[in-house]
């Protein structure tokens, strides 16, 4: 039995995309040349689109949140779970972000987050209706493209 419902899993995906967008906007500010800034900007915009995709899926899902002691408590719990436990783990994230002081380090950080996202999205397909699998597959393919683009960018910067 899963500790989370399908709607929880998709809500977590929304938060992952939000965190990704925020990171790419941060990386844009670190980048010194316009090419890297443009790539990070495009990646941030793509994460925003993914967030919209998952938000649409989430809006159509049945939700049955547990009883709350205050309005929004369960959503706050899920956000904290994402921010501190998966993909953007708080202790690890802070330590890794402290090392992100240039474009190459931002690329390395982003590549790992893209891989983590791909794995997560593969796993969540089991928890959403089959008619949403194609949408999630599209997002996975986009994340793969992000990884490939970042890999190509890394090759240029590593020289």
C-alpha positions as CSV (number, residue, x, y, z in Angstrom):
1,X,0.0,0.0,0.0
2,X,1.3,3.4,-1.0
3,X,1.7,6.2,1.6
4,X,0.6,8.7,-1.0
5,X,-2.4,8.9,-3.4
6,X,-2.0,9.4,-7.1
7,X,-2.9,13.1,-6.6
8,X,-0.2,13.5,-4.0
9,X,2.4,12.1,-6.4
10,X,1.3,14.5,-9.1
11,X,1.3,17.4,-6.7
12,X,4.9,16.4,-5.8
13,X,5.8,16.6,-9.5
14,X,4.4,20.1,-9.6
15,X,6.7,21.1,-6.8
16,X,9.7,19.4,-8.4
17,X,9.1,21.5,-11.5
18,X,8.8,24.7,-9.4
19,X,12.1,23.9,-7.7
20,X,13.7,23.2,-11.1
21,X,12.5,26.5,-12.5
22,X,13.9,28.4,-9.5
23,X,17.2,26.7,-9.8
24,X,17.5,27.5,-13.6
25,X,16.7,31.2,-12.9
26,X,19.5,31.2,-10.3
27,X,21.9,29.5,-12.7
28,X,21.1,32.2,-15.3
29,X,22.4,34.8,-12.9
30,X,25.6,32.8,-12.4
31,X,26.3,32.3,-16.1
32,X,28.8,34.7,-17.6
33,X,28.1,34.3,-21.2
34,X,24.9,34.9,-23.2
35,X,24.8,31.3,-24.6
36,X,24.6,29.7,-21.1
37,X,22.1,32.4,-19.9
38,X,19.9,31.5,-22.8
39,X,20.1,27.8,-22.2
40,X,19.3,28.2,-18.5
41,X,16.4,30.6,-19.4
42,X,15.0,28.1,-21.9
43,X,15.2,25.3,-19.3
44,X,13.5,27.4,-16.7
45,X,10.7,28.1,-19.2
46,X,10.4,24.4,-19.9
47,X,10.1,23.6,-16.2
48,X,7.3,26.1,-16.0
49,X,5.5,24.3,-18.9
50,X,6.0,21.0,-17.1
51,X,4.5,22.5,-14.0
52,X,1.5,23.6,-16.0
53,X,1.1,20.1,-17.4
54,X,1.2,18.4,-14.0
55,X,-1.1,21.1,-12.6
56,X,-3.6,20.3,-15.3
57,X,-3.4,16.6,-14.5
58,X,-3.7,17.3,-10.8
59,X,-6.8,19.5,-11.3
60,X,-8.6,16.6,-13.0
61,X,-7.7,14.0,-10.3
62,X,-9.8,13.0,-7.3
63,X,-8.4,14.4,-4.1
64,X,-9.2,13.2,-0.6
65,X,-6.8,15.0,1.7
66,X,-6.6,13.7,5.3
67,X,-8.2,15.9,8.1
68,X,-6.2,19.1,8.6
69,X,-5.6,21.1,11.8
70,X,-5.4,24.2,9.6
71,X,-6.3,25.0,6.0
72,X,-3.5,24.0,3.7
73,X,-1.7,21.8,6.2
74,X,-1.5,18.7,3.9
75,X,-0.2,20.8,0.9
76,X,2.4,22.3,3.2
77,X,3.5,18.8,4.3
78,X,3.8,17.7,0.7
79,X,5.9,20.8,-0.3
80,X,8.2,20.2,2.7
81,X,8.5,16.6,1.7
82,X,9.6,17.6,-1.8
83,X,11.8,20.4,-0.7
84,X,13.6,18.4,2.0
85,X,13.4,14.7,1.0
86,X,13.4,14.1,-2.7
87,X,15.4,15.4,-5.6
88,X,16.0,18.8,-3.9
89,X,17.0,17.3,-0.5
90,X,17.6,20.1,1.9
91,X,21.0,19.2,3.5
92,X,22.4,17.9,0.2
93,X,20.9,20.7,-1.7
94,X,22.4,23.4,0.5
95,X,25.8,21.7,0.3
96,X,25.7,21.2,-3.4
97,X,24.3,24.7,-4.1
98,X,27.2,26.2,-2.0
99,X,29.5,24.6,-4.6
100,X,27.6,26.2,-7.6
101,X,29.6,29.2,-8.2
102,X,30.1,29.1,-11.9
103,X,28.4,27.9,-15.1
104,X,30.1,24.5,-15.1
105,X,29.1,23.7,-11.5
106,X,25.5,24.8,-12.4
107,X,25.5,22.5,-15.4
108,X,26.7,19.6,-13.2
109,X,24.0,20.3,-10.6
110,X,21.3,20.6,-13.2
111,X,22.3,17.4,-15.0
112,X,21.9,15.4,-11.7
113,X,18.5,17.0,-11.0
114,X,17.3,16.1,-14.6
115,X,18.4,12.5,-14.0
116,X,16.6,12.4,-10.7
117,X,13.5,13.9,-12.3
118,X,13.5,11.3,-15.1
119,X,13.6,8.5,-12.5
120,X,10.9,10.0,-10.4
121,X,8.6,10.5,-13.4
122,X,9.1,6.9,-14.5
123,X,8.1,5.7,-11.1
124,X,5.0,7.9,-10.7
125,X,3.4,6.5,-13.9
126,X,2.3,3.5,-11.7
127,X,0.2,5.9,-9.6
128,X,-1.7,7.9,-12.2
129,X,-4.4,6.7,-14.6
130,X,-3.2,5.1,-17.8
131,X,-4.7,7.9,-19.9
132,X,-2.1,10.3,-18.4
133,X,0.9,8.0,-19.2
134,X,1.5,9.6,-22.6
135,X,1.7,13.1,-21.0
136,X,4.2,11.9,-18.4
137,X,6.2,10.2,-21.2
138,X,6.3,13.5,-23.0
139,X,7.6,15.2,-19.9
140,X,10.2,12.4,-19.5
141,X,11.3,12.9,-23.1
142,X,11.6,16.7,-22.4
143,X,13.7,16.0,-19.3
144,X,16.0,13.7,-21.5
145,X,16.4,16.6,-24.0
146,X,17.3,18.9,-21.1
147,X,19.9,16.4,-20.0
148,X,21.3,16.0,-23.5
149,X,21.5,19.8,-24.0
150,X,23.2,20.2,-20.6
151,X,25.6,17.4,-21.5
152,X,26.5,19.2,-24.7
153,X,26.9,22.5,-22.9
154,X,29.1,20.8,-20.3
155,X,31.3,19.4,-23.1
156,X,31.8,23.0,-24.4
157,X,32.6,24.4,-21.0
158,X,34.9,21.6,-19.9
159,X,37.3,22.4,-22.7
